[in-house]
Amino acid sequence: MQNTSRCFRLATCLTLILLLSVGASFVRAHASLDRADPSPNARLGRTPDAFHLWFTEPVEPEFSRVALRDSSGALVESPPAAVSADGMGMTLTTGDLPDGVYTVVWRVVSAADGHPTQGSYPVVIGAAAPAASLASDGADAVTIPIDSAAVRWINLISLALLGGLPAFALWVCRDARTERRLWALSWTGWLAVGAASILLLLLQTAILAGEITPSALANALFSSRFGALWLARIALWVLYGLAVMLLWQPSAGSAGNAPRRRAALVAGVMLAAGIQATQSLFSHAAGVEANAALVIAADWLHLIAMSAWVGGLVGVIAAAPLLHAEPAALGRVVARFSNLARAAVALLIVTGASAALAQVGSFEALTTTAHGAALIVKLILLAPLLLIAAVNLLLNGRRLRAGAAVWAGRLRLLAGVELALALAILVAAGLMTAIPPARVALAERLGAPPPPDSSYFEMEVEGGVMVHLTITPGLVGENTFIVELLDDATGAPITDASLIRLRLEHRTANLGESELRPVHEADGRYVAVGSNLSLPGDWRVRITVQRPDQFDTLVDFAPSIPAAAPPVESPESASQNSSDVEAGDSRDAVGDPVRLVPARSGAPWLITSAGALFRPGETGGWAREPLAAQVRDATIGFGGVIWAAADEGVYRSRDGVWERISDFPARTLVSTHGYLFALGAGGFLRAAEGVLEQDVRQIDAPESDQRAADFVMLGSHSHALLNGTDVYMTGSLGLGWTPLDAPADVRRITTDAAGNLLAVGDATITRWEWSTNTWSLRLALGGGAPIDELVEFKGALYGLSEGQVVRLMADGAREAAFASEGGVSDMAFQYPDTLWALDAAAMTLVSTRDGCTWSAAAVTLAGGG
């Protein structure tokens, strides 16, 4: 009794230390794509030297593949992809490739837990249609693998018998009358572990190789981390059989055989713990980023505690009929088992809590993922299990020790119910080990023009939500995806969707899934542009709509994509048609053009060094707006409303008539979420677009002594403010602020294609991921002049530095985007597919739609006087 109590206290202390140590560990568990170079959806001028992919866990070299498919779906011939020395990266090299849309297809198997992942993403080489989508591995579309879960459940039960029965015979029940039955059950557990081991080998071979053949089995055994651990497991299993089954004899109840019996059972407990260690070394616990040894140790202790409790319950049920005639002896067995179970429960609770912190991490992950649902089931089943255990401890054991024989039958009944609940918990545990951890599943879930004429349009109604999907032009290459959401009962637009996700999968080609996340523009319309439809044929487009306090809406569409693509208008002709400028320039009192104002379509507006605002002319050139103010910035709002920020205040123009709505001196304008934000010294002005003056509100910045410099919307529909050199986030359009604590002083902010914040510093560009609320390094700038503007365009980063537009390479190097005399004063992105640059020194407007071919047009200012 004292030894058990000491073990209980030691176990509690040890697991508390583990809980504190591993609680902050982040579980990756499944080798997901972390990053790639060239990046997903990149627009490349030439064939890259290689395609590099990095994953979140080491991968099995023999069973991981990267391939390239062209726009017809044919595999591009290339040597097998090489795996890096640390196992975290793969590199695919190809020869020179013709221009076109290509799909990088990958399938890898995690060396940590043996789970496979796959995915694809497009890249564009040369003058083909560009790409602008997100890469995806499809991990959040969780399919419950029943066969895998069943095998893992059988494995857990066999491990419980293998370790729990020797422990029960060693510390709980030493009565000679129970020896033969416990010995026979231990044999059963040993054989069950052998059978489970074979099932695990077959399952993992199918996962690794996609087939079960002699050569595939040999590769799985001798060319993978799983194989090495499986062979170690089998070696320990054989030793267990020799030590326990041969040394522990059924008649070993006499004192003369006691030492040999004890040695056999101690060896059995230790060898069973070794087999359980091989299990923990190839589990979700092995996929942590930090404190890996401690997390694996916690998982191992969890298995040992489970084995002691569940295996001990089997022992109690087996011993009860043999000791039925002697209630006092049976009561002593119950008392000793209750002490052992109490220590086991302490280990289970504390190590289970540490695993939940590492693998779940949040209430949202617990309540919105399959892994979290399985954990909830475990917790629900644990409550009556603990209640029955308490009845056996506090009531049953005492009555039996008092000689009440009737309680022997009740013990068998309660222990049977307790065992059934434990087996049900193991079903949930088997499911949890077969699917991605909740934290991983949750982490991976995460002004539009009117819809153009399209070749695909369909409508579906699900759960009271009418979903329209428009894909234009509906051909291989770049497409615009427009999702419109309406309330089916009222026809009102649905504007509160917190996330809309498009998962695109080819029906016949094994490409995996790719992803798009449309952004809400107006009136329930959500838009994304991407080259995900990279092959002809039948596709499935699965749309998931998430709304606050509503069940998710899931709708499938089935577009059929033809192979032919429409002719692509050249950037040169597009630029000439949109601006139609004349030769010559006009450099009078209005100054030179220095700032761009992207329009809804066509050429941008211009602002000069003297603060004059010019609009594109109907017949060519640019005409001056009749606004007597020194304009710093302007923006084109909804309904043709023009806004201007000036030293004299904030102005608005409807139908060509300008009016001042505030005397707040502003320097920067941002239009988002139906509001106009005019940023200036110490704060900003917020005005609802298209309403009267009384709806204008002035708001202080978090640091009122610093300028509010920029304001951007994130993928979560919250906003980030650059205030001086610090960054703050607001979820209430400026009514409350949360500091983001950037790693360094920030000069500029913008967003990437996924809606993450990019913060430009003097030496680095850092990224704040809205889905995880964490900062990470996006790019080390590697010295050079500061970056004054930053735009992510076609999968690449473009910066404005010292009058040059430069493409920022992965190693921090800078590559001039086009030839310039060093006079570029501004750069701006125009939705959906144009990057503009203003070369003020040459009075030239330069544009590109693909990041490679740039067209130039002369700037002529009319009405300058």
Secondary structure by P-SEA (a helix, b strand, c coil): caaaaaaaaaaaaaaaaaaaaccccccccccccccccccccccccccccbbbbbccccccccccccccccccccccccccccccccccbbbbbbccccbbbbbbbbbbbbcccccccccbbbbbcccccccbbbbbccccccccaaaaaaaaaaaaaaaaaacaaaaaaccccccccaaaaaaaaaaaaaaaaaaaaaaaaaaaaaaacccccaaaaaaaacccaaaaaaaaaaaaaaaaaaccccccccccccccaaaaaaaaaaaaaaaaaaaaaaaaacccccccccaaaaaaaaaaaaaaaaaaaaaaaaaaaaacccccccaaaaaaaaaaaaaaaaaaaaaaaaaaaaaaaacccccccccccaaaaaaaaaaaaaaaaaaaaaaaaccaaaaaaaccccaaaaaaaaaaaaaaaaaaaaaaaaaaaacccaaaaaaaaccccccccccbbbbbbcccbbbbbbbccccccbbbbbbbbbccccccccccccbbbbbbbbccccccbbbbbbbbccccbbbbbccccccccbbbbbbbbbbccccbbbbbbbbbbcccccccccaaaaaaaaccccccccccccccccbbbbccccbbbbbccccccccccccccbbbcccccccccccccccbbbbbbccccbbbbcccbbbbccccccccccccccbbbbbcccbbbbbccccccccbbbbbcccccccccccccccccbbbbbcccbbbbbcccccbbbbccccccccccccccccbbbbbcccbbbbbbccccbbbbccccccccccccccccccbbbbbccccbbbbccccccccccccccccccccccccbbbbbbcccccbbbbbccccbbbbbbbbbcccc
